[in-house]
Amino acid sequence: MNTTVLRKDSAPPERLTPSEPPARQTGRRPGTLELTGRAALYLLLAVVAVAVLLPFIWMVTSSLKDDRDVFTVPIQWVPEEFKWSNFTDIWTRVPFAAYLGNSFFLSIVITFLQVLTGSFAAYGFAKMRFPGRDLLFTGYIATIAVPWQAYMVPQYVIMQKLGLVNSYLSLILLQAFGAFGVFLMRQFYLTIPDEISEAARLDGLTEYGIWARIVLPLSKPALASLALLTFVTTWNDYMGPFIYLTDNRLWTVQLGLRAFIGQYDAESAMIMTGSVLSVLPILAVFLLGQRYFVRGIATTGVKG
């Protein structure tokens, strides 16, 4: 019996080859006009930066001069003779170390209290619901528009009646609360999803626990921004210590530099030396917290 075997002719399988990598995309070379625009932009930024730094450069160079050479016309940018002794004499001419210590004490205490009270009040305005919340917040923030000179005298009368004049407690009580800090922190808290707070409440956390254990750790950039701004403002404050502090032992740096201003003349070189030394702590604080400061400012105001 003949059997016929039918063989199905099938096409040979295609040979699998690895896929070729996509062609390398070469970036477009900037044209001459674009390069010229970038160069002009960088040149403009450099000119603006020099213009901003010019007063500080003059302050530094003036701190190394004699008094007679500070206000020369034209300005002598490079002293003929560098008087480095100014930076050693200032510590003996006035109790400059005590002034620095007083400024550090006030700045640190007031900064801590403003961060504490501002973050705590902002949590209530951002994450808690109660009647009149938005109206109360609007009224509180409206106090930013009122100039300090409008209520300066009533504040002094209150402090005088309480017997707190010529003490740090008067400045601390008056500056421990700030509407700007509440506004800054509230705007950041609004970027934190409410679902996180709701889940924490379901887990049994109180509002204090949610604020301390959840919201604050998530708000480090905003806290750093508020702390930096408050520290710089308190450190540079002149009118507050001038009004409330009469004892020389309580003076801050900004107030202590008045010791070089006489009735008929002023020691300009020593004033510039003290100014340079007073700027150094602010510069150090800003450099340490710059990353958090920029991030905190950039992330506030996302929600209204």
C-alpha positions as CSV (number, residue, x, y, z in Angstrom):
1,M,0.0,0.0,0.0
2,N,1.5,3.2,-1.1
3,T,1.3,6.0,1.3
4,T,1.7,9.4,0.2
5,V,3.4,11.7,2.7
6,L,2.3,15.3,2.3
7,R,4.9,17.8,3.5
8,K,3.8,21.2,4.0
9,D,6.3,23.6,2.7
10,S,6.5,26.5,5.1
11,A,8.6,29.6,4.8
12,P,11.7,29.5,6.8
13,P,11.4,31.4,10.1
14,E,12.6,35.0,9.9
15,R,15.9,35.5,11.6
16,L,15.5,37.7,14.6
17,T,18.0,40.5,14.7
18,P,18.5,42.8,17.6
19,S,16.8,46.1,17.1
20,E,19.1,48.8,16.1
21,P,19.5,51.6,18.5
22,P,17.8,54.8,17.5
23,A,19.9,57.3,15.7
24,R,21.7,59.6,17.9
25,Q,20.0,62.9,18.1
26,T,22.5,65.7,17.9
27,G,21.5,68.9,19.6
28,R,21.0,72.0,17.6
29,R,23.9,74.3,17.8
30,P,22.8,77.8,19.0
31,G,23.1,80.4,16.3
32,T,25.1,83.6,16.4
33,L,22.0,85.7,17.4
34,E,21.2,83.3,20.3
35,L,24.8,83.4,21.6
36,T,24.8,87.2,21.4
37,G,21.6,87.3,23.4
38,R,22.9,85.1,26.1
39,A,26.1,87.1,26.3
40,A,24.2,90.3,26.6
41,L,22.0,88.8,29.4
42,Y,25.0,87.6,31.4
43,L,26.6,91.0,31.0
44,L,23.5,92.7,32.2
45,L,23.2,90.4,35.2
46,A,26.9,91.0,36.0
47,V,26.3,94.7,35.9
48,V,23.3,94.5,38.2
49,A,25.2,92.3,40.6
50,V,28.1,94.7,40.8
51,A,25.7,97.6,41.3
52,V,24.0,95.7,44.2
53,L,27.3,94.8,45.8
54,L,28.9,98.3,45.3
55,P,27.7,99.7,48.7
56,F,29.0,96.6,50.5
57,I,32.4,96.8,48.8
58,W,32.6,100.5,49.8
59,M,31.7,99.6,53.4
60,V,34.5,96.9,53.5
61,T,37.1,99.2,52.0
62,S,36.0,102.1,54.3
63,S,36.5,99.9,57.3
64,L,40.2,99.7,56.5
65,K,40.8,103.5,56.2
66,D,41.4,106.4,58.5
67,D,38.4,108.6,59.2
68,R,39.6,111.4,57.0
69,D,39.8,109.0,54.0
70,V,36.2,107.6,54.2
71,F,34.3,110.4,52.5
72,T,36.9,111.6,50.0
73,V,35.9,112.9,46.6
74,P,36.4,111.1,44.3
75,I,35.9,107.9,46.2
76,Q,39.1,106.1,47.1
77,W,38.1,102.5,46.5
78,V,41.5,101.0,47.5
79,P,43.0,102.5,50.6
80,E,46.6,103.8,50.3
81,E,47.3,102.2,53.7
82,F,45.2,99.3,55.0
83,K,44.4,100.0,58.7
84,W,43.8,96.5,60.0
85,S,43.9,97.8,63.5
86,N,40.3,99.0,63.2
87,F,39.1,95.4,63.6
88,T,41.1,95.0,66.8
89,D,40.5,98.4,68.3
90,I,36.7,98.2,68.1
91,W,36.6,95.4,70.7
92,T,38.3,97.6,73.2
93,R,36.8,101.0,72.4
94,V,33.3,99.7,73.1
95,P,31.9,96.5,74.6
96,F,31.3,95.1,71.1
97,A,31.3,91.5,72.3
98,A,28.5,92.3,74.7
99,Y,26.5,94.0,71.9
100,L,26.9,90.9,69.7
101,G,25.7,88.7,72.5
102,N,22.7,90.9,73.2
103,S,21.8,90.8,69.5
104,F,22.2,87.1,69.3
105,F,20.0,86.6,72.4
106,L,17.2,88.7,71.1
107,S,17.3,87.4,67.6
108,I,17.3,83.7,68.6
109,V,14.5,84.1,71.2
110,I,12.3,86.2,69.0
111,T,12.9,83.9,66.0
112,F,12.0,80.8,68.0
113,L,8.8,82.4,69.3
114,Q,7.7,83.7,65.9
115,V,8.3,80.3,64.3
116,L,6.4,78.6,67.1
117,T,3.4,80.9,67.3
118,G,3.3,81.5,63.5
119,S,3.3,77.8,62.6
120,F,0.8,76.9,65.3
121,A,-1.7,79.7,64.4
122,A,-1.3,78.9,60.7
123,Y,-2.3,75.3,61.3
124,G,-5.6,76.5,62.8
125,F,-6.3,78.7,59.8
126,A,-5.3,76.1,57.2
127,K,-6.4,72.7,58.6
128,M,-9.2,73.4,61.1
129,R,-12.7,74.5,60.4
130,F,-14.6,76.8,62.6
131,P,-17.1,79.7,62.1
132,G,-15.6,82.9,60.9
133,R,-12.2,81.4,60.2
134,D,-11.6,83.1,56.8
135,L,-12.9,86.4,58.1
136,L,-10.7,86.3,61.2
137,F,-7.7,85.4,59.0
138,T,-8.4,88.3,56.7
139,G,-8.6,90.7,59.6
140,Y,-5.4,89.4,61.1
141,I,-3.5,89.6,57.9
142,A,-4.8,93.2,57.3
143,T,-2.7,94.3,60.2
144,I,0.4,94.0,57.9
145,A,-0.8,97.1,56.1
146,V,-0.9,99.2,59.2
147,P,2.5,100.9,59.7
148,W,4.3,100.4,62.9
149,Q,4.5,104.2,63.5
150,A,0.7,104.2,63.9
151,Y,0.7,102.1,67.0
152,M,4.2,102.7,68.3
153,V,3.1,105.2,71.0
154,P,0.2,103.0,72.4
155,Q,2.6,100.0,72.6
156,Y,5.1,102.1,74.5
157,V,2.5,103.3,77.0
158,I,1.3,99.7,77.6
159,M,4.9,98.5,78.2
160,Q,5.5,101.5,80.5
161,K,2.4,100.7,82.5
162,L,3.5,97.1,82.9
163,G,7.0,98.2,84.0
164,L,8.7,96.4,81.1
165,V,10.6,99.4,79.6
166,N,14.4,98.9,79.6
167,S,14.1,95.2,79.5
168,Y,14.3,92.5,76.8
169,L,10.9,91.3,77.8
170,S,9.2,94.3,76.2
171,L,10.8,93.6,72.8
172,I,10.2,89.8,73.1
173,L,6.5,90.2,73.9
174,L,6.0,92.8,71.1
175,Q,7.7,90.7,68.4
176,A,6.9,87.2,69.5
177,F,3.8,87.2,67.2
178,G,3.8,88.2,63.5
179,A,1.0,88.3,60.9
180,F,3.5,87.7,58.1
181,G,4.7,84.5,59.6
182,V,1.2,83.2,60.0
183,F,0.5,84.1,56.3
184,L,3.6,82.4,55.1
185,M,3.1,79.2,57.0
186,R,-0.6,79.0,56.2
187,Q,0.1,79.2,52.5
188,F,2.6,76.4,52.8
189,Y,0.2,74.3,54.9
190,L,-2.4,74.6,52.1
191,T,-0.1,72.6,49.8
192,I,-0.2,69.6,52.2
193,P,-3.1,67.3,51.3
194,D,-6.0,67.3,53.8
195,E,-6.2,63.5,53.4
196,I,-3.0,63.2,55.6
197,S,-4.7,65.1,58.4
198,E,-7.9,63.1,58.1
199,A,-6.0,59.8,58.2
200,A,-4.2,60.9,61.3
201,R,-7.4,61.8,63.0
202,L,-8.8,58.4,62.2
203,D,-5.7,56.9,63.8
204,G,-6.5,58.8,67.0
205,L,-4.1,61.7,66.9
206,T,-5.2,65.0,68.4
207,E,-4.8,68.3,66.6
208,Y,-1.7,69.0,68.6
209,G,-0.2,65.6,67.6
210,I,-1.0,66.2,63.9
211,W,0.6,69.6,64.0
212,A,3.7,68.4,65.9
213,R,4.3,64.9,64.4
214,I,3.0,65.3,60.8
215,V,2.7,68.9,59.6
216,L,5.8,70.4,61.1
217,P,8.2,67.7,59.7
218,L,6.7,68.3,56.3
219,S,7.2,72.1,56.6
220,K,10.9,72.4,57.0
221,P,11.5,74.7,54.0
222,A,8.8,77.1,55.1
223,L,10.0,77.0,58.7
224,A,13.6,77.8,57.6
225,S,12.3,80.7,55.4
226,L,10.4,82.2,58.3
227,A,13.3,81.7,60.7
228,L,15.8,83.3,58.4
229,L,13.5,86.3,57.6
230,T,12.7,86.8,61.3
231,F,16.4,86.5,62.4
232,V,17.5,89.1,59.8
233,T,14.7,91.5,60.7
234,T,15.4,91.2,64.4
235,W,19.2,91.5,64.0
236,N,18.9,94.7,62.0
237,D,16.2,96.3,64.1
238,Y,17.2,99.7,65.4
239,M,14.0,101.5,66.4
240,G,12.8,98.8,68.8
241,P,16.0,98.7,71.0
242,F,16.4,102.5,70.6
243,I,12.9,103.1,72.2
244,Y,12.8,100.4,74.9
245,L,16.4,99.9,75.9
246,T,18.1,102.7,77.8
247,D,20.8,100.8,79.6
248,N,24.1,100.6,77.8
249,R,24.5,97.0,79.0
250,L,21.4,95.9,77.1
251,W,22.2,97.6,73.8
252,T,22.4,95.5,70.6
253,V,25.0,95.9,67.8
254,Q,22.9,98.4,65.8
255,L,22.4,100.6,68.8
256,G,25.9,100.2,70.1
257,L,27.4,101.7,66.9
258,R,25.9,105.0,68.1
259,A,28.8,105.2,70.5
260,F,31.0,106.4,67.6
261,I,28.8,109.3,66.8
262,G,29.6,112.4,68.8
263,Q,27.9,115.8,69.0
264,Y,30.0,117.4,66.4
265,D,31.7,114.5,64.5
266,A,31.6,110.8,63.9
267,E,34.2,108.1,63.6
268,S,33.1,106.8,60.3
269,A,35.9,104.2,59.9
270,M,34.9,102.5,63.2
271,I,31.2,102.6,62.2
272,M,32.1,100.9,59.0
273,T,34.2,98.3,60.9
274,G,31.3,97.6,63.2
275,S,28.9,97.3,60.3
276,V,31.1,94.8,58.6
277,L,31.3,92.7,61.7
278,S,27.5,92.9,62.2
279,V,26.9,91.7,58.7
280,L,28.9,88.5,59.1
281,P,26.4,86.6,61.2
282,I,23.6,87.4,58.8
283,L,25.7,86.2,55.9
284,A,26.6,83.0,57.7
285,V,22.9,82.3,58.5
286,F,21.8,83.0,55.0
287,L,24.4,80.8,53.4
288,L,23.5,77.9,55.8
289,G,19.8,78.2,55.1
290,Q,19.8,79.4,51.5
291,R,18.6,76.0,50.1
292,Y,15.6,75.8,52.4
293,F,14.9,79.5,52.1
294,V,14.6,79.4,48.3
295,R,12.5,76.1,48.4
296,G,10.2,77.5,51.1
297,I,9.5,80.8,49.2
298,A,9.0,78.9,46.0
299,T,6.4,76.5,47.4
300,T,4.3,79.0,49.3
301,G,1.3,80.7,47.6
302,V,0.4,77.7,45.5
303,K,-3.2,77.6,46.9
304,G,-5.2,80.6,48.0
